[in-house]
Amino acid sequence: MFKELQVTLYDIFGYLLPGAIILIALVLLFWSLFWPSVPLALWGDLPALATIGLVFFAYLAGHLGQGIGNLMEKLPNVKRIREIDLSLSVLYITHPHADHLDDVETALEEKFRPLGLYYQTYDWEDVKKREKKELAYKINDFLRLQGKVPLRTYAGSAELKSWAYTPQVAEKHFGDATYVNNSSLFFVYKWKDFKIAIAGDLESDGMAGMVGTKEVQVAARGTYILVPPHHGHKNGFPTEWVEKIGKPHVSIISVQERDKSVDSRYNSSDFANGVPFGGETRYSLTTRTDGNILVTMWFDANGKATWSFESF
């Protein structure tokens, strides 16, 4: 019942009211341009059917307005990302939440389609029911992608290892409410001695289990870049990471602009060694404050791992 109430409030304040404002603004614009001498009555004594129609069109206008706003926000970044020559061999999906499938539509395009996919199998109807109804289509798009791209693992010249609780095990150990997050794939990518660790949306209890695993400790030790669990939230902070694995050079946190919940401990010399960025030493970078982040890594003439950071 509470979930249904949340959906209703989102429909009202997220779509209906903004849509009503858009409709009123359009009416005022057309009136001022074409019929300024005619008295304007925005509401008046409308029949019930006409009122229902206006409410419906306001709701649609709210959806349209949000979609256009999202598109305008993304266009410059999408253009820059597509200018970067990043061909995908295998696309790994940490877990099927809509914010981790945000650009699945691009992967459906033949030009950007990966050669393979790697993911865990879920009860997809259950996963869709847990999403906001306006985002459930991303699960459907991901299922379409599964039909176009084979399931396979990375087989390149570097090394990529992953660990995960199965959805069934995660639900048993961590509960129904968090099983999707806590069944996230945890990766360590290694090229020579350069390592990146990616922790999906594991929450504190799931992350503690990973960090407490000897095999994970050995594989992740010496991590250069950590992509922290659960968007850097406090309820995913890996409290034993430094003790059992060691400090990364930097944490790169993917977090939405409206999300103010990044744990401040990531931005500390107690947790990371720090890297030069924008003329200062940074211990964490976030997409909220730094925008899209491109990391370029190479080995110099002396065989030393080197990297540069670009934000746009």
Secondary structure, DSSP 8 states (H G I E B T S, - for coil): -HHHHHHHHHIIIIIIHHHHHHHHHHHHHHHHHH-TTS---SSSS--HHHHHHHHHHHHHHHHHHHHHHHHHHHHHHHHHHHHS----SEEE-S---GGGSTTHHHHHSGGG--SEEE-----HHHHHHHS-TTTTHHHHHHHHHHHHS-B----SSSEEEEE---HHHHHHHH-GGGHHHHT--EEEEEETTEEEEE-TT--HHHHHHHHT-HHHHHHHTT-SEEE-GGGGBGGG--TTHHHHT---SEEEE---TT---B-GGGGSTTT---EEETTEEESEEEHHHH-SEEEEEEE-TTS-EEEEEEE-
